[in-house]
Amino acid sequence: MQKTIKWCFLFLLFFTLGQTVMQKSDWSEQKNILQKVLPKETQSQWYQIEGSCSRVYYQTEKEIAQMIQRQADTYYAMIAKDFDWKRTEKIDFILFETKQMFMSSFFYEGEIPMGVYYKGVIGIVSPNLWDMQKQVWQKTDYFLERGPVVHEMVHFAVEEKTKGNCPRFLTEGIALYYEKKYTGFLWYIAEEEKQKQITKAKLEKEFEQIDVSLSYWKSYEWVAKFVECYGEETLQKALQQKGEKER
């Protein structure tokens, strides 16, 4: 009986220590990600949830964080297949619940988008901050249909495949093309704007100077036309070659 109690005690001690080590490891990993993105004074009081392919950091909006996690895990398989993307680590998302928090992060460049990808981390701005006069359930539907999760994941896949050697117009066009393929969502632009002619050279050299709606649409249009003529496989081979040049 005493031997049984002794072994039970040792097992419990081992289990407790194992749990403690795991918690410390998780916190260390979380701290590293937050240090990468946020100023030191804003790194406390964050939580995280994990899926099979994603990890989401949040403060209070757990339900939105769960939506991000589920959506990321759902679409990862599709993106991984098309891009031959074999990640060994989970994709890190940070949910920004206030404009001030986003503006203090390294993502901020004078504007607050729905989402942004930079250096291995994806920032998602809470849909509660988007300019929408909608009910909660409508915001949820809008987020799932038009939210930035898939778009930013494609950016991540493109960067890893090309080793960062991809023009801005091309990576945006590719993200929009695959976002439409996976979710059905397509960037809106007025019909008269679609008729404007912009060359690939202009997109490549002056992407930032062109009106946002127009530059994004023309980038998507260029990628869609390329795929129509040569196929997705050729597009992926071209991205692979860009990555090989950087080795």
Phi, psi and chi 1 to 4 in degrees:
 res  aa     phi    psi   chi1   chi2   chi3   chi4
   1 MET       -  -45.6 -179.7   68.4  175.8      -
   2 GLN   -63.2  -38.7  -72.1 -179.2  -18.8      -
   3 LYS   -62.9  -41.2 -176.3  178.8  -75.7 -170.7
   4 THR   -61.9  -45.4  -58.4      -      -      -
   5 ILE   -61.4  -41.4  -66.6  173.4      -      -
   6 LYS   -60.8  -46.7  178.3 -178.3  176.9 -178.6
   7 TRP   -66.6  -36.8  -79.6  110.3      -      -
   8 CYS   -63.0  -41.3  -72.6      -      -      -
   9 PHE   -64.4  -43.8  174.6   76.7      -      -
  10 LEU   -64.1  -40.8  -72.2  172.7      -      -
  11 PHE   -62.2  -44.8  174.5   78.7      -      -
  12 LEU   -62.7  -41.2 -178.5   60.3      -      -
  13 LEU   -63.2  -44.7  178.3   62.2      -      -
  14 PHE   -63.1  -42.2  175.6   79.6      -      -
  15 PHE   -63.9  -42.6  179.6   77.1      -      -
  16 THR   -63.9  -44.7  -56.7      -      -      -
  17 LEU   -62.3  -41.3  -72.5  173.3      -      -
  18 GLY   -60.8  -42.3      -      -      -      -
  19 GLN   -64.3  -41.3  -71.8  -67.9   95.2      -
  20 THR   -62.6  -45.1  -56.7      -      -      -
  21 VAL   -61.9  -42.3  170.9      -      -      -
  22 MET   -62.5  -42.7 -179.0   62.7   72.1      -
  23 GLN   -64.1  -41.0  -71.2  169.1    1.6      -
  24 LYS   -64.9  -40.6  -75.3 -176.6  177.9  178.6
  25 SER   -63.2  -44.4  175.4      -      -      -
  26 ASP   -60.3  -45.1  -74.4   -9.9      -      -
  27 TRP   -64.7  -39.8  167.8 -116.2      -      -
  28 SER   -61.7  -42.6  175.6      -      -      -
  29 GLU   -65.4  -43.4 -169.9  170.2   11.2      -
  30 GLN   -62.3  -43.0  170.8  171.7  -44.0      -
  31 LYS   -61.5  -39.4 -167.5  174.0 -179.3 -178.3
  32 ASN   -63.5  -42.8  -71.2  -23.0      -      -
  33 ILE   -64.7  -46.7  -65.3  -61.4      -      -
  34 LEU   -66.5  -36.3  -63.8  178.2      -      -
  35 GLN   -62.2  -33.6  -77.8  177.2  -16.4      -
  36 LYS   -67.4  -29.8 -174.1  176.9  180.0 -178.2
  37 VAL  -109.2  -37.6  176.8      -      -      -
  38 LEU  -113.0  153.8  -56.9  172.1      -      -
  39 PRO   -62.6  154.2  -18.3   29.3      -      -
  40 LYS   -55.3  -41.1 -173.8  174.8 -178.8  179.6
  41 GLU   -70.7  -10.1   61.5  -88.4   16.8      -
  42 THR  -112.0   17.1   61.9      -      -      -
  43 GLN   -93.4   -4.4  -68.5  170.6   15.7      -
  44 SER   -89.8  165.2   60.6      -      -      -
  45 GLN    61.6   42.8  -61.5 -179.5  -20.3      -
  46 TRP  -111.4  147.2  -75.0   78.1      -      -
  47 TYR  -117.8  168.9  -56.6   94.4      -      -
  48 GLN  -143.5  148.7   70.4  179.4   52.8      -
  49 ILE  -125.3  148.8   56.7  173.8      -      -
  50 GLU  -125.2  142.0  -67.5 -165.1   31.6      -
  51 GLY  -112.8 -166.0      -      -      -      -
  52 SER   -72.1  -27.8   58.3      -      -      -
  53 CYS  -125.9   -3.4  -52.1      -      -      -
  54 SER  -137.5  160.4   60.9      -      -      -
  55 ARG  -140.4  126.6 -178.0  166.2   40.0 -128.6
  56 VAL  -119.1  127.5 -174.8      -      -      -
  57 TYR   -99.4  135.1  -59.7   95.7      -      -
  58 TYR  -150.3  172.1   70.4   98.3      -      -
  59 GLN  -113.6  -55.8  -69.6 -173.8  -53.8      -
  60 THR  -129.2  -23.4   61.8      -      -      -
  61 GLU   -89.8   70.6  -63.1  178.9   -5.8      -
  62 LYS   -64.1  -39.0 -174.5  175.5 -178.2  179.2
  63 GLU   -63.5  -39.0  -70.2 -174.1    2.1      -
  64 ILE   -69.2  -40.3  -64.9  174.7      -      -
  65 ALA   -59.3  -39.2      -      -      -      -
  66 GLN   -66.8  -37.0  -71.3  172.6  -32.2      -
  67 MET   -62.6  -42.9  -82.3 -160.0  -59.0      -
  68 ILE   -61.1  -46.4  -65.9  169.8      -      -
  69 GLN   -61.4  -46.3  174.8  -97.4  -54.2      -
  70 ARG   -65.8  -41.2  -72.0 -165.8  -67.0  -93.2
  71 GLN   -66.4  -41.4 -164.1  171.3   24.8      -
  72 ALA   -62.2  -45.1      -      -      -      -
  73 ASP   -66.8  -34.8  -76.7    2.0      -      -
  74 THR   -66.3  -46.2  -62.8      -      -      -
  75 TYR   -88.8  -14.0  -73.3  100.7      -      -
  76 TYR   -57.3  -43.7  171.7   77.7      -      -
  77 ALA   -58.9  -39.2      -      -      -      -
  78 MET   -68.0  -45.8  -58.1  178.2 -163.9      -
  79 ILE   -64.9  -43.9  -61.0  171.6      -      -
  80 ALA   -60.2  -38.7      -      -      -      -
  81 LYS   -67.3  -47.7 -179.8 -179.5  178.2 -178.4
  82 ASP   -68.4  -37.0  -79.3  -22.3      -      -
  83 PHE   -99.1    3.0  -73.1   80.5      -      -
  84 ASP    51.5   48.7 -167.4   26.7      -      -
  85 TRP   -94.5  109.0 -162.4   24.1      -      -
  86 LYS  -113.2   75.7  -62.1 -179.3  176.9   67.5
  87 ARG   -77.5  140.9  -80.3 -167.1   60.1   76.3
  88 THR  -102.0  -10.4   56.7      -      -      -
  89 GLU  -117.7  156.7  -61.1  175.7    1.7      -
  90 LYS   -74.1  153.5  -64.2 -176.1  178.8 -178.7
  91 ILE   -82.8  128.7  -58.1  170.8      -      -
  92 ASP   -94.6  128.2  -71.0  -56.7      -      -
  93 PHE  -118.5  142.5  -67.9   82.7      -      -
  94 ILE  -120.2  122.9  -64.0 -178.5      -      -
  95 LEU   -91.1  115.8  172.9   61.4      -      -
  96 PHE   -92.9  119.1  -68.8   94.0      -      -
  97 GLU   -99.2  -10.2  -59.0  171.4   16.8      -
  98 THR  -135.1  152.3   67.6      -      -      -
  99 LYS   -65.6  -35.8  -68.7 -178.8  179.1 -179.5
 100 GLN   -62.3  -40.4  -67.9   74.8   17.5      -
 101 MET   -64.1  -43.3 -176.2   66.3   71.9      -
 102 PHE   -65.1  -41.0 -176.6   84.5      -      -
 103 MET   -67.4  -20.6  -69.9  169.4   67.1      -
 104 SER   -90.5   -4.7   69.7      -      -      -
 105 SER   -88.9  169.9   74.3      -      -      -
 106 PHE   -77.5   -4.4   78.5  176.4      -      -
 107 PHE   -74.3  -26.5  -71.5  120.8      -      -
 108 TYR   -71.7  127.7 -176.3   63.6      -      -
 109 GLU  -136.1   40.4  -66.0 -176.7  -16.8      -
 110 GLY    96.3   -5.3      -      -      -      -
 111 GLU  -146.7  161.8   59.7 -179.4   18.3      -
 112 ILE  -117.8  101.1  -59.0  179.0      -      -
 113 PRO   -84.3  179.6   33.5  -34.3      -      -
 114 MET   -70.8  -37.3  -69.9 -178.7  175.8      -
 115 GLY  -156.8  162.1      -      -      -      -
 116 VAL  -155.6  144.2   59.3      -      -      -
 117 TYR  -115.0  137.5  166.8   76.0      -      -
 118 TYR  -160.7  124.2 -171.4   61.1      -      -
 119 LYS    50.5   49.6  -68.0 -173.1  176.5  180.0
 120 GLY    84.5    5.0      -      -      -      -
 121 VAL  -131.1  141.1 -176.8      -      -      -
 122 ILE  -110.7  125.3  -64.4  174.3      -      -
 123 GLY   -99.6  132.2      -      -      -      -
 124 ILE  -120.5  124.9  -58.6  -67.3      -      -
 125 VAL   -85.7  129.8  174.7      -      -      -
 126 SER   -52.5  135.3  169.3      -      -      -
 127 PRO   -61.0  -18.2   17.5  -29.6      -      -
 128 ASN   -67.1  -14.6  -68.2  -37.2      -      -
 129 LEU   -99.3   -8.7  -59.4  178.5      -      -
 130 TRP   -71.0  152.1  -60.0   -5.8      -      -
 131 ASP   -81.0   80.4  -65.4  -32.8      -      -
 132 MET  -136.5  128.4  -64.2 -174.3  -61.9      -
 133 GLN   -92.8   75.5  -60.2  -61.5  -41.0      -
 134 LYS  -133.2  156.7  -63.1  179.8 -176.9  -68.9
 135 GLN   -73.0  166.6  -60.6  -64.2  -36.9      -
 136 VAL   -56.4  -46.4  173.8      -      -      -
 137 TRP   -66.5  -31.8   66.5  -91.0      -      -
 138 GLN   -69.8  -37.6  -69.3  174.9  -44.9      -
 139 LYS   -63.3  -39.1  -73.7 -176.5  179.5 -179.7
 140 THR   -62.9  -48.1  -61.4      -      -      -
 141 ASP   -61.0  -43.3  -73.4  -10.4      -      -
 142 TYR   -62.4  -42.3 -169.2   93.3      -      -
 143 PHE   -62.6  -44.5 -178.3   82.4      -      -
 144 LEU   -69.0  -34.4  -67.4  174.1      -      -
 145 GLU   -83.7  -38.1  -67.6  170.8    4.2      -
 146 ARG  -126.4    6.6  -54.3 -174.9 -179.0 -170.2
 147 GLY   -66.8  168.7      -      -      -      -
 148 PRO   -88.7   -0.5   32.7  -35.8      -      -
 149 VAL   -57.5  -53.4  172.6      -      -      -
 150 VAL   -64.9  -44.3  175.5      -      -      -
 151 HIS   -56.3  -47.2 -173.1   94.9      -      -
 152 GLU   -72.4  -32.1  -56.6  -52.9  -26.8      -
 153 MET   -64.6  -37.4  -73.4  173.9   68.0      -
 154 VAL   -65.7  -39.4  172.3      -      -      -
 155 HIS   -56.2  -43.4  -81.6  -42.0      -      -
 156 PHE   -61.7  -46.8 -163.7  170.0      -      -
 157 ALA   -62.0  -41.8      -      -      -      -
 158 VAL   -64.1  -44.5  169.8      -      -      -
 159 GLU   -62.1  -43.1 -177.4 -178.7   78.2      -
 160 GLU   -67.8  -37.4  -70.2 -147.3  -33.7      -
 161 LYS   -71.2  -36.6 -171.7  158.9 -170.0  171.5
 162 THR   -97.6    1.1   64.8      -      -      -
 163 LYS    56.6   34.8  -52.8  -64.4 -172.6  -66.0
 164 GLY    80.7    4.4      -      -      -      -
 165 ASN   -96.2   63.7 -175.0   30.4      -      -
 166 CYS  -141.5  125.5 -169.5      -      -      -
 167 PRO   -58.2  150.0  -19.3   30.2      -      -
 168 ARG   -57.3  -45.3  174.2   74.6 -172.7  -80.1
 169 PHE   -62.2  -36.2   94.4   91.5      -      -
 170 LEU   -72.1  -42.9 -176.1   55.3      -      -
 171 THR   -67.1  -34.0 -171.9      -      -      -
 172 GLU   -69.7  -42.4  -68.1  -63.8   -8.4      -
 173 GLY   -62.7  -40.2      -      -      -      -
 174 ILE   -66.0  -42.3  -70.7  170.5      -      -
 175 ALA   -61.7  -41.3      -      -      -      -
 176 LEU   -69.2  -38.7  -70.0  169.9      -      -
 177 TYR   -62.2  -49.6  172.2   83.3      -      -
 178 TYR   -74.3  -28.4  -78.8   97.9      -      -
 179 GLU   -62.1  -42.4 -171.9  175.7   10.9      -
 180 LYS   -65.1  -41.3  179.4  179.6 -177.1  -64.8
 181 LYS   -60.8  -43.2  176.0 -179.2  177.6  179.0
 182 TYR   -83.8  -39.5  -58.2  141.5      -      -
 183 THR  -113.3  -17.2   71.5      -      -      -
 184 GLY    88.2   -6.5      -      -      -      -
 185 PHE   -80.0  136.9  171.7   69.8      -      -
 186 LEU  -133.0  134.5 -178.6   58.7      -      -
 187 TRP   -52.9  131.1 -174.9  -87.1      -      -
 188 TYR   -85.8  140.7  172.5   77.5      -      -
 189 ILE  -154.3  143.5 -174.7  172.2      -      -
 190 ALA   -63.9  148.1      -      -      -      -
 191 GLU   -58.7  -39.2  -73.4  -61.1  -37.9      -
 192 GLU   -66.9  -28.9   58.2  -90.4   22.5      -
 193 GLU   -70.0  -34.6  -69.7  -67.3  -63.1      -
 194 LYS   -61.6  -26.3  -68.5 -179.1 -178.0  179.3
 195 GLN   -78.4  -13.4  -54.6  -51.4  -44.7      -
 196 LYS   -67.5  142.2  -67.0 -177.7  178.0  179.4
 197 GLN  -100.2  124.4  -59.5  -61.9  -45.9      -
 198 ILE  -132.6  126.5  -62.3 -178.2      -      -
 199 THR   -76.5  160.0   64.0      -      -      -
 200 LYS   -59.7  -40.3  176.0 -168.7  171.1 -173.1
 201 ALA   -60.8  -40.6      -      -      -      -
 202 LYS   -67.4  -41.1 -171.6  175.5 -180.0   65.9
 203 LEU   -61.4  -40.5  -77.6  172.5      -      -
 204 GLU   -70.3  -37.3 -165.9  160.8    5.2      -
 205 LYS   -94.1  -28.6  -66.5  178.3 -178.5  178.7
 206 GLU  -126.6   28.8  -57.5  176.3   26.8      -
 207 PHE   -53.6  -45.0 -175.2   89.0      -      -
 208 GLU   -69.4  -24.2  -57.8  -70.5  -12.4      -
 209 GLN   -87.2  -18.3  -75.2   72.0   51.8      -
 210 ILE   -80.8  150.3  -56.0  170.4      -      -
 211 ASP   -50.7  135.7  175.2   75.4      -      -
 212 VAL   -55.3  -51.5  173.0      -      -      -
 213 SER   -58.4  -42.6  -66.0      -      -      -
 214 LEU   -69.5  -44.4 -174.5   59.0      -      -
 215 SER   -64.6  -40.0   61.6      -      -      -
 216 TYR   -68.1  -43.9  -86.5   62.1      -      -
 217 TRP   -64.1  -45.3  173.4  -97.2      -      -
 218 LYS   -66.7  -31.2  -71.1  -60.5  177.9  179.5
 219 SER   -67.0  -43.8  -63.0      -      -      -
 220 TYR   -61.8  -44.8  159.3   76.9      -      -
 221 GLU   -59.6  -41.8 -162.3  172.6   61.7      -
 222 TRP   -63.7  -45.3 -170.1   90.3      -      -
 223 VAL   -65.8  -43.5  171.6      -      -      -
 224 ALA   -60.8  -39.8      -      -      -      -
 225 LYS   -68.3  -40.0 -170.8   66.4  176.4  177.0
 226 PHE   -60.1  -45.8 -177.6   93.2      -      -
 227 VAL   -65.4  -38.7  171.9      -      -      -
 228 GLU   -60.7  -38.7 -179.1 -176.8  -22.3      -
 229 CYS   -82.3  -39.2  -66.4      -      -      -
 230 TYR  -119.6  -16.5  -55.4  107.0      -      -
 231 GLY    94.7  156.4      -      -      -      -
 232 GLU   -64.5  -34.9  -75.1 -174.2   18.3      -
 233 GLU   -60.6  -40.4 -173.6  176.1  -18.0      -
 234 THR   -67.3  -39.2  -58.1      -      -      -
 235 LEU   -60.0  -45.6  175.4   64.3      -      -
 236 GLN   -65.7  -36.8  -69.0  -64.0  -27.3      -
 237 LYS   -64.7  -37.7  -75.6 -179.2  178.9  178.0
 238 ALA   -65.1  -40.2      -      -      -      -
 239 LEU   -65.1  -41.2  -64.1  179.3      -      -
 240 GLN   -60.7  -41.3 -174.3   68.0   39.3      -
 241 GLN   -65.3  -36.4  -71.7  171.1   -2.4      -
 242 LYS   -62.6  -38.4  -74.8 -178.6  175.7  -66.6
 243 GLY   -68.8  -37.9      -      -      -      -
 244 GLU   -67.3  -29.1  -70.6  171.1   -8.2      -
 245 LYS   -65.1  -24.5  -71.9 -179.6 -178.7  178.8
 246 GLU   -89.0   -3.5  -67.1  -60.2  -57.9      -
 247 ARG   -75.0      -  -70.4  179.0 -177.9  173.8
